[in-house]
Amino acid sequence: MGTTDAHRSEPGPAAGAPYEPGGLLDVLNVAAVVLDRRGRIVLWSPQAEALFGWSASEALGQYAAQLLVIDAYLEPVLELFGKVMGGESWAGVFPARHKDGTARLVEFRNMRLEDRSGDFYALGMATDQEVLRHVERDLALSLRLVAQSPIGLAVLDTDLRFVMVNPALERIHGLSAEEHLGRRVGEALPLADVAEIESAMREVLATGTPLLDRMAVGRAGGGATEDQAQLVSYYRLEDPAGRTLGLATSVVDVTDRHRANNEARRRTTLIADASVLIGTTLDLDRTAQELAQAVVPGLGDVAAVDVLDTVLAGGRAVPPDGGAAVFRALAVASAESAGATDAVRAADPPGQIAKYAADRLVTRCVTTGRPVCVARVHERDLPRIARDGTAAELLARAGLRSYLAVPLIARGEVLGALDLKRIGNPRPFGEDDIALAGELAARAAVSIDNARWYQRERSTVLTLQRSLLPQRPAHLVGLEIAYRYQPAGAASNVGGDWFDVIPQAGEKSALVVGDVMGSGINAAAAMGQLRTAARTLSQLGIAPDRVLHHLDHTATGLDQMIATCVYAVYDPHEARCHVATAGHLPPVLVRSGRRPELLELPAGAPLGVGGVPFESVSLPLAPGDQLVLYTDGLVETRDEDIDVRLEALLAVLADAPQDLEEACDLLLSSLRDGNDQDDVALLIARVRAEPAPDVR
């Protein structure tokens, strides 16, 4: 066989154990005929009878030429017989006569024999040419298939030693034929799971049932540097008589397909995890950190999320062609691998603003809106990746292998970039990685954009809200106050609550707490109008119920806006407080030595309902008495009844410190912990101990 053929080893039998007869001769049914020097048949085998039809008794003593040769071939056959008897061998094909009178092509091998007496004989070995050609074709086909097949093929004997391997298996195992032949699996492939493999082989030898497409992943031995995936099958080999010859194995290298499947699973897992992990809140920094953590270490060893500073400021997002890009770093995440620490130090720390020149790859990424990849990073690439020389040195020391930057694009606008680096992972970024990173970035960009708009709206609403809330008033006669305003956690819930403290003529003081139903900018604007109206009406010195009446009329003109309100006026000279409510939660009266109590007031209808009268109630206030006004955001929750929450409010006030600022903080920390679904306005007023001067 040539170098492309399969390699075989033919071990001999053990001592005292002769070969069992092979099945090939039985298939060929080779006939043997012996002629004497005159051409008469002296020996005739049973196979000859099967081939030619004549029994031994009919053939023996007959001239072979007369019995077997067709007349047209008689002369050349006799000439060939003479040459054989002269010592030449001859092989060929000619038509022989069958007993039934037909002629059939028979292949002969003829040679001279000599006995002890020096007499010569002619031995003729013959077989049906059609059978022989069929066997030859099958053999040739088998040999070519084995030698040229891309599937690794091997034959093992019953002791499970390699006796044949084809070139494909040499390539798959990374071993030559000589390193296989005569060896058991564990000797040729020391890293393989020998016990499991040989157990499976022996089961096939014993049962004859093939074992098909068994997946094997690992490094069996040879020159393999990475895990290989193979589909291995085992078949028992038998001769025509059913005797077991050994085992055949086929090995299909499916490493590429296995890696592709793993890559697809990794991609699906990353996308699924990212869908769950990214965008859990509307906090911009946290959303960016979720993105960075979602891609490490599955996609990169170090990930950074940076947004264009102009995006946060609301200006032009993408820098002009040829211009530098100014980024605000939002998040950095890294895997626990060698060099990751230096790579993190090379990245911009979260919160820092950094300017990248036009030749930097991340600038090109956001300018073009397309991914930028350096599959294999060389030293010359580092200045285009790093912010400056120091960062480039850190990346060189970290051993940066591969770099990828993908743009964060939401609603057609480039917001920034996701920056990925591989350090411990030796695989360079490829097309699949770019596609996966782009898909994750696109999903995350929408969440980042939502967080950006949320942050902008929240900032706008809070700015408006705070601009409409009062500054600390000047000294109030007979009262000391403390107050708090705490916005809701979500921008969409900010905007409706307010409080006010308004000095009036005659050293009186008006205390107001209100809550516009709804949220956002519209609620904040309505609150501002009601607050302005309340301050204006307060200057008229009219009773609380009349103030609410006019506020109700004002609210009906605010695009069907509804609000609740409590309005109180304290007169230090009368030591009395006049209170009216419009659908608001009742104030709390705190008196020294007594349990805090909710004031029993006519509830009234909310402002904006229209046409419902309000009623004022007057109550005395002694020095040290406190009046606590608040909005529902302080006490309402989704999972507890309002009566239970009001009892909790009274319990906190019962043990509240004397310092009003500390009391405000205690109320918020005790009742608002983990509950920021609504904003809160809180106002505490306490009657001073010293009497107010009489100016009447």
VMD Tcl script that draws the C-alpha trace (Angstrom):
set ca {
  {0.00 0.00 0.00}
  {1.08 3.60 -0.60}
  {1.32 6.38 1.96}
  {-2.37 7.23 1.68}
  {-3.46 3.71 2.49}
  {-4.62 2.48 5.85}
  {-1.91 1.00 8.03}
  {-2.30 -2.54 9.33}
  {-0.57 -4.82 11.75}
  {-0.84 -8.62 11.42}
  {0.04 -10.19 14.74}
  {0.74 -13.93 14.75}
  {-1.10 -16.47 16.80}
  {-0.14 -17.24 20.33}
  {2.08 -20.29 20.87}
  {0.13 -23.54 20.44}
  {-2.90 -21.70 19.08}
  {-3.08 -22.12 15.27}
  {-5.15 -19.76 13.17}
  {-8.75 -20.58 12.65}
  {-9.55 -20.85 8.94}
  {-10.46 -17.58 7.28}
  {-13.73 -17.06 5.44}
  {-12.36 -15.55 2.22}
  {-11.39 -18.91 0.68}
  {-14.85 -20.18 1.48}
  {-16.32 -17.24 -0.38}
  {-14.06 -17.86 -3.39}
  {-14.67 -21.65 -3.22}
  {-11.26 -22.32 -4.81}
  {-11.13 -25.61 -6.66}
  {-7.94 -27.75 -6.86}
  {-7.19 -30.14 -9.77}
  {-3.96 -32.17 -10.28}
  {-2.93 -33.55 -13.70}
  {-0.20 -36.05 -14.53}
  {2.40 -35.48 -17.26}
  {-0.06 -36.73 -19.94}
  {-2.79 -34.36 -18.81}
  {-5.02 -36.86 -17.09}
  {-6.85 -35.88 -13.91}
  {-5.36 -37.67 -10.90}
  {-6.79 -35.49 -8.07}
  {-10.18 -33.75 -7.95}
  {-11.43 -31.62 -5.03}
  {-15.05 -31.23 -3.89}
  {-14.76 -27.54 -4.86}
  {-13.89 -28.68 -8.41}
  {-17.09 -30.68 -8.50}
  {-19.03 -27.62 -7.35}
  {-17.34 -25.43 -9.98}
  {-17.44 -27.75 -13.01}
  {-20.27 -30.16 -12.15}
  {-18.30 -33.41 -12.55}
  {-17.96 -35.74 -9.59}
  {-14.59 -37.21 -8.67}
  {-15.54 -40.61 -10.09}
  {-16.49 -38.96 -13.36}
  {-13.42 -36.76 -13.60}
  {-10.56 -38.91 -12.36}
  {-8.58 -40.56 -15.16}
  {-10.08 -38.28 -17.80}
  {-7.98 -35.98 -19.94}
  {-8.59 -32.53 -18.62}
  {-8.42 -30.98 -22.08}
  {-11.17 -33.22 -23.38}
  {-13.34 -32.86 -20.27}
  {-13.02 -29.14 -19.53}
  {-11.67 -27.28 -22.57}
  {-13.90 -25.97 -25.36}
  {-12.65 -27.06 -28.75}
  {-11.81 -23.54 -29.89}
  {-9.34 -23.19 -27.00}
  {-7.85 -26.69 -27.14}
  {-4.64 -25.88 -29.01}
  {-3.53 -22.86 -26.91}
  {-4.43 -24.73 -23.71}
  {-2.28 -27.67 -24.67}
  {0.57 -25.29 -25.46}
  {0.21 -23.66 -22.05}
  {0.09 -27.09 -20.38}
  {3.42 -27.92 -21.99}
  {4.96 -24.73 -20.64}
  {3.69 -25.44 -17.11}
  {5.12 -28.96 -17.23}
  {8.36 -27.34 -18.37}
  {8.51 -25.38 -15.11}
  {6.66 -22.16 -15.94}
  {3.68 -20.90 -13.98}
  {0.65 -19.48 -15.68}
  {-2.37 -17.51 -14.58}
  {-5.26 -16.43 -16.67}
  {-8.89 -16.69 -17.62}
  {-10.53 -18.88 -20.21}
  {-13.98 -20.40 -20.68}
  {-14.28 -23.88 -19.18}
  {-16.91 -26.50 -20.08}
  {-19.43 -27.32 -17.38}
  {-21.08 -30.70 -17.13}
  {-24.38 -29.14 -18.18}
  {-22.78 -28.15 -21.48}
  {-22.50 -24.45 -20.75}
  {-19.28 -22.49 -20.72}
  {-18.26 -20.21 -17.89}
  {-15.28 -17.95 -17.35}
  {-12.90 -19.43 -14.81}
  {-9.72 -17.87 -13.43}
  {-6.82 -20.32 -13.15}
  {-3.53 -20.38 -11.31}
  {-1.33 -23.22 -12.69}
  {2.01 -24.48 -11.49}
  {4.20 -27.62 -11.70}
  {4.48 -30.06 -8.82}
  {7.20 -32.70 -8.30}
  {6.91 -35.80 -6.17}
  {9.56 -37.83 -4.35}
  {10.16 -40.02 -7.39}
  {10.89 -37.05 -9.62}
  {7.62 -37.27 -11.48}
  {5.96 -34.00 -12.48}
  {2.34 -32.97 -12.11}
  {0.38 -29.85 -12.92}
  {-1.64 -28.16 -10.14}
  {-4.52 -26.04 -11.28}
  {-6.36 -23.76 -8.82}
  {-9.56 -22.31 -10.20}
  {-12.44 -20.11 -9.15}
  {-15.43 -18.59 -10.82}
  {-14.27 -15.31 -12.34}
  {-17.54 -13.52 -11.54}
  {-17.22 -14.37 -7.84}
  {-13.57 -13.36 -7.83}
  {-14.22 -10.03 -9.54}
  {-17.04 -9.29 -7.09}
  {-14.70 -9.93 -4.16}
  {-11.96 -7.83 -5.76}
  {-14.33 -4.93 -6.32}
  {-15.55 -5.08 -2.76}
  {-12.01 -5.23 -1.46}
  {-10.81 -2.35 -3.66}
  {-13.78 -0.22 -2.65}
  {-13.22 -0.98 1.02}
  {-9.52 -0.15 0.84}
  {-10.10 3.15 -0.97}
  {-12.91 4.15 1.36}
  {-10.82 3.39 4.41}
  {-7.74 5.16 3.07}
  {-9.47 8.27 1.70}
  {-12.39 8.68 4.11}
  {-12.45 11.89 6.18}
  {-13.85 9.74 9.00}
  {-11.30 8.20 11.29}
  {-11.42 4.40 11.04}
  {-9.61 1.71 13.00}
  {-9.71 -2.03 13.51}
  {-8.83 -3.60 16.85}
  {-8.36 -7.27 17.54}
  {-10.17 -9.17 20.23}
  {-7.51 -8.05 22.74}
  {-8.44 -4.46 21.84}
  {-5.11 -3.67 20.22}
  {-4.97 -1.51 17.12}
  {-4.30 -3.56 13.97}
  {-5.34 -0.94 11.41}
  {-5.78 2.83 11.36}
  {-6.50 5.08 8.43}
  {-4.87 8.47 7.71}
  {-7.93 10.39 8.96}
  {-7.62 8.82 12.40}
  {-3.91 9.63 12.45}
  {-4.83 13.29 11.92}
  {-7.62 13.27 14.48}
  {-5.46 11.67 17.19}
  {-2.32 13.51 16.19}
  {-0.45 10.18 16.19}
  {1.19 8.20 13.40}
  {0.06 4.70 12.48}
  {3.18 3.27 14.12}
  {2.17 4.94 17.39}
  {-1.17 3.10 17.21}
  {-0.45 -0.37 15.89}
  {-0.07 -3.16 18.41}
  {-1.08 -0.88 21.29}
  {-4.16 -0.78 23.44}
  {-6.25 2.38 23.70}
  {-4.69 3.50 26.97}
  {-1.16 2.99 25.61}
  {-1.79 5.02 22.47}
  {-4.11 7.63 24.04}
  {-3.01 8.12 27.66}
  {-5.40 11.01 28.39}
  {-8.52 9.16 27.27}
  {-11.05 7.66 29.68}
  {-9.66 4.16 29.09}
  {-11.92 2.27 31.50}
  {-15.10 3.68 29.95}
  {-13.88 3.19 26.37}
  {-12.73 -0.40 26.83}
  {-15.89 -1.27 28.74}
  {-17.98 -0.07 25.81}
  {-15.77 -1.97 23.34}
  {-16.05 -5.23 25.26}
  {-19.81 -4.87 25.45}
  {-19.97 -4.55 21.65}
  {-17.64 -7.54 21.23}
  {-19.80 -9.60 23.56}
  {-23.24 -8.64 22.26}
  {-22.60 -7.71 18.66}
  {-24.88 -4.70 19.10}
  {-23.24 -1.59 17.62}
  {-22.73 1.46 19.79}
  {-23.38 4.50 17.61}
  {-22.47 8.20 17.78}
  {-21.19 8.33 21.32}
  {-20.05 11.90 22.10}
  {-16.57 12.23 23.55}
  {-15.08 15.59 24.51}
  {-11.54 16.11 25.76}
  {-7.88 15.66 24.88}
  {-7.16 12.02 24.29}
  {-3.45 12.50 23.66}
  {-1.13 13.14 20.78}
  {-0.51 16.72 19.74}
  {-3.94 18.16 20.62}
  {-3.70 21.49 22.46}
  {-7.45 22.06 22.85}
  {-10.40 19.89 23.69}
  {-11.80 17.94 20.77}
  {-15.36 16.73 20.26}
  {-15.86 13.41 18.51}
  {-18.73 11.10 17.64}
  {-17.41 7.57 18.19}
  {-19.09 4.35 17.03}
  {-18.11 0.70 17.62}
  {-19.00 -2.36 15.47}
  {-18.16 -6.01 15.92}
  {-16.36 -7.60 12.95}
  {-17.27 -11.16 11.93}
  {-16.19 -13.49 9.12}
  {-18.76 -15.23 6.86}
  {-18.91 -18.08 9.32}
  {-19.90 -15.71 12.14}
  {-16.60 -15.90 14.01}
  {-15.59 -12.68 15.83}
  {-12.53 -11.08 14.25}
  {-12.34 -7.94 16.37}
  {-13.79 -4.47 16.51}
  {-14.12 -1.61 14.05}
  {-14.41 1.96 15.27}
  {-15.32 5.12 13.44}
  {-14.43 8.57 14.75}
  {-16.07 11.72 13.33}
  {-14.44 14.99 14.37}
  {-17.30 17.35 15.29}
  {-15.16 19.87 17.18}
  {-16.24 22.80 15.01}
  {-19.90 21.89 15.33}
  {-19.51 21.36 19.08}
  {-17.88 24.75 19.47}
  {-20.56 26.36 17.35}
  {-23.26 24.79 19.53}
  {-21.47 25.95 22.68}
  {-21.16 29.41 21.18}
  {-24.87 29.44 20.37}
  {-25.71 28.33 23.92}
  {-23.34 30.95 25.34}
  {-24.96 33.60 23.17}
  {-28.47 32.56 24.19}
  {-27.51 32.44 27.87}
  {-25.84 35.84 27.78}
  {-28.82 37.42 26.06}
  {-31.27 35.77 28.46}
  {-29.23 36.83 31.50}
  {-28.84 40.34 30.16}
  {-32.59 40.63 29.62}
  {-33.10 39.85 33.31}
  {-30.13 41.73 34.77}
  {-30.07 44.95 32.73}
  {-32.58 47.71 33.31}
  {-33.92 46.61 36.68}
  {-34.07 50.26 37.77}
  {-34.13 53.69 36.16}
  {-30.87 54.63 37.80}
  {-28.37 55.51 35.05}
  {-25.22 54.43 36.89}
  {-26.74 51.17 38.08}
  {-28.04 50.34 34.59}
  {-24.54 50.85 33.15}
  {-23.02 48.69 35.90}
  {-25.56 45.94 35.14}
  {-24.47 45.95 31.50}
  {-20.78 45.78 32.40}
  {-21.32 42.92 34.82}
  {-23.55 41.01 32.37}
  {-20.79 40.69 29.75}
  {-17.98 39.69 32.15}
  {-16.50 37.11 31.90}
  {-18.71 35.61 29.20}
  {-17.72 38.11 26.52}
  {-14.70 39.94 27.90}
  {-12.34 40.01 30.87}
  {-12.79 43.76 31.36}
  {-15.82 45.81 30.35}
  {-16.40 49.55 30.55}
  {-19.52 51.58 29.80}
  {-18.99 55.21 28.82}
  {-21.56 57.74 27.60}
  {-20.95 60.95 25.72}
  {-21.04 63.82 28.17}
  {-23.10 65.87 25.72}
  {-25.81 63.20 25.86}
  {-26.27 63.73 29.59}
  {-26.26 67.48 29.07}
  {-28.93 67.22 26.38}
  {-26.77 68.59 23.56}
  {-25.42 67.15 20.30}
  {-24.53 63.53 20.89}
  {-21.98 62.53 18.25}
  {-18.80 64.62 17.98}
  {-18.18 66.26 14.60}
  {-15.96 64.47 12.09}
  {-12.35 64.87 13.09}
  {-13.31 66.07 16.55}
  {-12.51 64.64 19.95}
  {-15.13 62.89 22.03}
  {-15.77 63.68 25.69}
  {-17.00 60.69 27.67}
  {-18.35 60.28 31.16}
  {-17.37 56.91 32.58}
  {-20.35 55.14 34.13}
  {-19.19 51.62 34.98}
  {-16.25 49.20 34.92}
  {-16.35 45.46 35.61}
  {-13.64 42.82 35.44}
  {-13.10 39.09 35.76}
  {-10.64 37.59 38.20}
  {-7.80 36.98 35.76}
  {-4.13 37.86 35.59}
  {-3.66 41.38 34.32}
  {-7.25 42.45 34.98}
  {-6.21 44.83 37.77}
  {-3.88 46.79 35.48}
  {-6.54 46.85 32.77}
  {-9.09 48.26 35.21}
  {-6.61 50.93 36.27}
  {-6.19 51.82 32.60}
  {-9.94 52.41 32.29}
  {-11.59 55.66 33.31}
  {-13.03 55.36 36.85}
  {-16.82 55.79 37.08}
  {-17.83 59.43 37.29}
  {-14.69 60.73 35.61}
  {-14.87 62.79 32.43}
  {-12.23 61.96 29.81}
  {-11.48 63.41 26.40}
  {-10.48 61.01 23.60}
  {-8.84 62.36 20.45}
  {-10.29 61.66 17.02}
  {-7.71 58.93 16.32}
  {-8.83 56.85 19.30}
  {-10.81 53.73 18.43}
  {-13.62 54.47 20.86}
  {-14.03 57.91 19.26}
  {-14.24 56.26 15.84}
  {-16.83 53.86 17.25}
  {-19.24 56.60 18.42}
  {-18.53 58.82 15.41}
  {-19.34 56.13 12.86}
  {-21.88 54.27 14.96}
  {-20.16 50.99 14.06}
  {-18.18 48.40 16.06}
  {-14.41 48.68 16.10}
  {-12.42 45.49 16.65}
  {-8.72 44.70 16.97}
  {-8.74 40.91 16.96}
  {-5.09 40.56 17.97}
  {-3.66 43.55 19.77}
  {-0.03 44.47 19.12}
  {2.01 47.08 20.92}
  {1.48 49.54 18.07}
  {-2.31 49.37 18.66}
  {-2.23 50.40 22.32}
  {-1.97 54.20 21.76}
  {-5.22 54.07 19.75}
  {-6.99 52.09 22.48}
  {-5.77 53.77 25.67}
  {-6.65 57.25 26.87}
  {-3.01 58.28 27.27}
  {0.53 56.94 27.55}
  {0.13 55.82 31.14}
  {-2.98 53.84 30.31}
  {-1.19 52.30 27.31}
  {1.63 51.10 29.57}
  {-0.90 49.54 31.96}
  {-2.60 47.71 29.11}
  {0.75 46.44 27.85}
  {1.60 45.18 31.32}
  {-1.84 43.57 31.61}
  {-1.21 41.61 28.42}
  {-4.15 42.90 26.37}
  {-4.87 40.30 23.69}
  {-8.02 41.50 21.92}
  {-10.15 44.68 21.90}
  {-13.72 45.48 20.90}
  {-15.83 48.62 21.16}
  {-19.51 48.66 20.16}
  {-21.74 51.73 20.09}
  {-24.70 52.20 22.41}
  {-27.48 53.31 20.08}
  {-31.05 53.99 21.20}
  {-33.82 55.53 19.12}
  {-31.32 56.36 16.39}
  {-28.98 58.28 18.69}
  {-25.47 57.21 19.67}
  {-25.25 57.48 23.45}
  {-21.76 56.09 24.07}
  {-19.85 52.83 23.83}
  {-19.39 49.44 25.44}
  {-15.66 48.75 25.66}
  {-14.48 45.12 25.92}
  {-11.00 43.72 26.48}
  {-9.68 40.15 26.62}
  {-6.64 39.46 28.72}
  {-6.79 35.97 30.23}
  {-9.05 34.69 27.45}
  {-6.74 33.79 24.53}
  {-9.48 33.73 21.88}
  {-9.58 36.86 19.72}
  {-12.88 38.65 19.21}
  {-14.57 37.30 16.09}
  {-17.66 38.01 14.03}
  {-19.89 36.08 16.43}
  {-18.55 38.10 19.38}
  {-19.13 41.37 17.52}
  {-22.70 40.37 16.70}
  {-23.37 39.27 20.29}
  {-21.84 42.41 21.81}
  {-23.85 44.54 19.37}
  {-27.10 42.83 20.34}
  {-26.41 43.22 24.06}
  {-25.39 46.85 23.57}
  {-28.57 47.58 21.61}
  {-30.75 46.08 24.34}
  {-28.85 47.87 27.09}
  {-28.83 51.19 25.21}
  {-32.62 51.40 25.42}
  {-32.45 50.89 29.20}
  {-29.65 53.45 29.47}
  {-31.65 55.91 27.38}
  {-34.71 55.35 29.56}
  {-32.59 55.96 32.64}
  {-31.15 59.09 31.03}
  {-34.60 60.51 30.26}
  {-35.82 59.50 33.70}
  {-32.89 61.31 35.32}
  {-33.54 64.40 33.20}
  {-37.26 64.39 33.99}
  {-36.61 63.78 37.67}
  {-34.12 66.62 37.79}
  {-36.57 68.94 36.03}
  {-39.46 68.05 38.30}
  {-37.39 68.34 41.46}
  {-36.00 71.68 40.36}
  {-39.51 72.96 39.72}
  {-40.81 71.43 42.94}
  {-38.09 72.92 45.12}
  {-38.39 76.29 43.45}
  {-42.06 76.35 44.45}
  {-41.51 75.25 48.04}
  {-40.96 77.98 50.64}
  {-37.66 79.02 52.07}
  {-37.32 78.95 55.85}
  {-39.59 81.76 57.05}
  {-38.52 84.56 59.32}
  {-39.11 84.33 63.07}
  {-42.70 83.39 63.82}
  {-44.35 84.74 66.89}
  {-45.17 82.00 69.38}
  {-44.17 79.09 67.11}
  {-41.11 77.06 66.30}
  {-41.25 74.88 63.20}
  {-39.41 72.10 61.38}
  {-40.23 70.66 57.97}
  {-39.10 68.17 55.37}
  {-39.79 67.54 51.73}
  {-38.71 64.15 50.35}
  {-39.32 63.34 46.66}
  {-40.53 59.99 45.40}
  {-38.01 57.46 44.13}
  {-39.38 57.55 40.56}
  {-39.48 60.71 38.51}
  {-43.00 59.88 37.34}
  {-44.23 60.00 40.98}
  {-42.66 63.36 41.92}
  {-44.49 66.61 41.93}
  {-47.73 67.03 43.90}
  {-46.91 67.61 47.59}
  {-46.23 70.98 49.17}
  {-46.16 72.81 52.47}
  {-46.04 76.48 53.41}
  {-45.66 78.68 56.50}
  {-47.11 82.16 56.01}
  {-46.78 85.03 58.54}
  {-50.03 87.03 58.80}
  {-51.08 90.33 60.25}
  {-51.54 90.42 64.00}
  {-48.56 88.03 64.47}
  {-50.65 85.11 63.33}
  {-49.12 82.25 61.34}
  {-50.78 80.16 58.60}
  {-49.67 76.54 58.21}
  {-50.49 74.76 54.95}
  {-49.86 71.21 53.71}
  {-51.35 69.99 50.44}
  {-51.15 67.17 47.93}
  {-52.10 67.46 44.27}
  {-53.30 64.14 42.95}
  {-51.16 62.93 40.09}
  {-47.46 63.34 39.51}
  {-44.84 64.75 37.21}
  {-44.47 68.23 35.84}
  {-48.22 68.85 35.50}
  {-48.80 68.06 39.16}
  {-45.87 70.26 40.19}
  {-47.20 73.14 38.11}
  {-50.70 72.78 39.60}
  {-49.17 72.65 43.07}
  {-47.36 75.93 42.35}
  {-50.58 77.64 41.33}
  {-52.46 76.41 44.41}
  {-49.61 77.42 46.68}
  {-49.52 80.91 45.17}
  {-53.29 81.22 45.54}
  {-53.10 80.04 49.16}
  {-50.42 82.62 50.01}
  {-52.46 85.36 48.39}
  {-55.64 84.37 50.19}
  {-53.75 84.02 53.47}
  {-52.82 87.71 53.36}
  {-56.49 88.61 53.43}
  {-56.79 87.21 56.97}
  {-59.94 85.24 56.17}
  {-60.96 82.07 58.04}
  {-59.52 78.70 56.98}
  {-62.85 77.42 55.63}
  {-63.14 80.50 53.35}
  {-59.56 80.02 52.15}
  {-60.38 76.45 51.16}
  {-63.56 77.61 49.46}
  {-61.60 79.96 47.22}
  {-58.87 77.34 46.62}
  {-61.59 74.91 45.57}
  {-62.79 77.43 43.01}
  {-59.20 77.88 41.79}
  {-58.63 74.12 41.52}
  {-61.73 73.62 39.34}
  {-60.01 75.69 36.66}
  {-56.81 73.60 36.69}
  {-57.76 71.08 34.00}
  {-59.79 68.85 36.35}
  {-56.93 68.69 38.85}
  {-57.85 67.36 42.32}
  {-55.95 68.17 45.51}
  {-56.23 67.66 49.26}
  {-55.24 70.32 51.73}
  {-55.16 71.16 55.42}
  {-55.04 74.85 56.33}
  {-54.44 76.06 59.90}
  {-54.03 79.53 61.43}
  {-52.37 79.93 64.84}
  {-53.10 83.06 66.90}
  {-50.48 83.40 69.68}
  {-52.55 86.01 71.49}
  {-55.61 83.82 71.73}
  {-53.48 80.66 72.10}
  {-55.85 79.03 69.68}
  {-55.57 77.34 66.31}
  {-58.28 77.38 63.63}
  {-58.13 74.40 61.24}
  {-60.03 73.27 58.14}
  {-59.38 70.33 55.80}
  {-60.26 69.48 52.23}
  {-60.19 65.68 52.01}
  {-56.79 65.57 53.73}
  {-55.49 63.18 56.39}
  {-56.09 64.62 59.88}
  {-53.27 66.48 61.66}
  {-51.81 65.02 64.84}
  {-51.95 66.94 68.12}
  {-49.08 66.14 70.50}
  {-49.45 67.33 74.11}
  {-46.97 66.81 76.87}
  {-47.84 63.88 79.12}
  {-50.60 62.67 76.83}
  {-50.73 60.21 73.97}
  {-50.63 61.86 70.53}
  {-54.07 62.01 68.91}
  {-55.56 62.55 65.47}
  {-57.69 65.68 65.35}
  {-61.34 64.96 64.69}
  {-62.15 67.40 61.93}
  {-64.82 67.53 59.24}
  {-63.08 65.80 56.33}
  {-64.43 68.04 53.60}
  {-64.22 67.28 49.89}
  {-60.96 67.53 47.96}
  {-60.20 70.80 46.20}
  {-61.49 70.79 42.64}
  {-64.72 68.90 43.36}
  {-66.60 72.20 43.57}
  {-69.70 73.35 45.44}
  {-68.97 71.54 48.71}
  {-68.83 73.70 51.86}
  {-65.87 73.53 54.26}
  {-65.89 73.95 58.04}
  {-63.32 75.42 60.42}
  {-62.63 73.97 63.87}
  {-60.97 75.88 66.69}
  {-58.80 74.27 69.38}
  {-56.65 75.66 72.19}
  {-52.86 75.18 72.07}
  {-50.80 75.41 75.22}
  {-47.04 76.01 75.34}
  {-45.23 72.86 74.25}
  {-48.18 71.55 72.23}
  {-47.29 70.36 68.73}
  {-49.30 70.20 65.55}
  {-48.05 67.71 62.95}
  {-49.22 68.18 59.34}
  {-48.21 65.66 56.64}
  {-49.14 64.20 53.27}
  {-50.21 60.63 52.60}
  {-46.77 59.62 51.29}
  {-45.58 59.48 54.91}
  {-48.04 56.83 56.03}
  {-49.66 55.08 53.07}
  {-48.31 51.75 51.79}
  {-49.68 49.17 49.38}
  {-49.77 46.29 51.83}
  {-51.12 47.84 55.07}
  {-54.43 49.42 55.99}
  {-54.35 53.19 56.49}
  {-55.65 52.89 60.07}
  {-52.72 50.64 60.93}
  {-50.29 53.14 59.43}
  {-51.87 56.07 61.32}
  {-51.46 54.12 64.55}
  {-47.79 53.62 63.64}
  {-47.48 57.39 63.15}
  {-48.89 58.05 66.60}
  {-46.58 55.45 68.14}
  {-43.49 57.09 66.61}
  {-44.59 60.54 67.78}
  {-45.13 59.22 71.31}
  {-41.41 58.51 71.60}
  {-40.16 61.33 69.37}
  {-37.30 63.52 70.65}
  {-37.98 67.07 71.77}
  {-35.79 68.50 69.03}
  {-38.14 69.08 66.09}
  {-35.47 68.49 63.43}
  {-34.65 65.13 65.00}
  {-38.36 64.34 65.21}
  {-38.75 64.97 61.46}
  {-35.83 62.67 60.69}
  {-37.23 59.97 62.96}
  {-40.64 60.09 61.28}
  {-39.11 59.71 57.81}
  {-36.69 56.96 58.75}
  {-39.31 54.98 60.67}
  {-42.26 55.31 58.34}
  {-40.57 55.76 54.92}
  {-37.97 52.99 55.11}
  {-38.17 51.14 51.78}
  {-41.33 53.04 50.79}
  {-40.55 55.80 48.30}
  {-43.47 55.39 45.91}
  {-44.81 58.88 46.72}
  {-43.32 62.17 47.77}
  {-43.77 63.51 51.31}
  {-44.35 66.92 52.80}
  {-44.02 67.12 56.60}
  {-44.50 70.15 58.86}
  {-44.25 70.22 62.67}
  {-45.19 73.37 64.60}
  {-44.71 73.70 68.37}
  {-46.04 76.48 70.61}
  {-43.18 78.28 72.27}
  {-42.97 78.21 76.05}
  {-42.56 82.00 76.42}
  {-45.77 83.99 76.07}
  {-46.18 86.19 73.01}
  {-46.11 89.95 73.60}
  {-49.48 91.69 73.57}
  {-49.51 94.15 70.68}
  {-53.22 94.77 70.59}
}
mol new
graphics top color blue
foreach p $ca { graphics top sphere $p radius 0.5 }
foreach p [lrange $ca 0 end-1] q [lrange $ca 1 end] { graphics top cylinder $p $q radius 0.2 }
display resetview
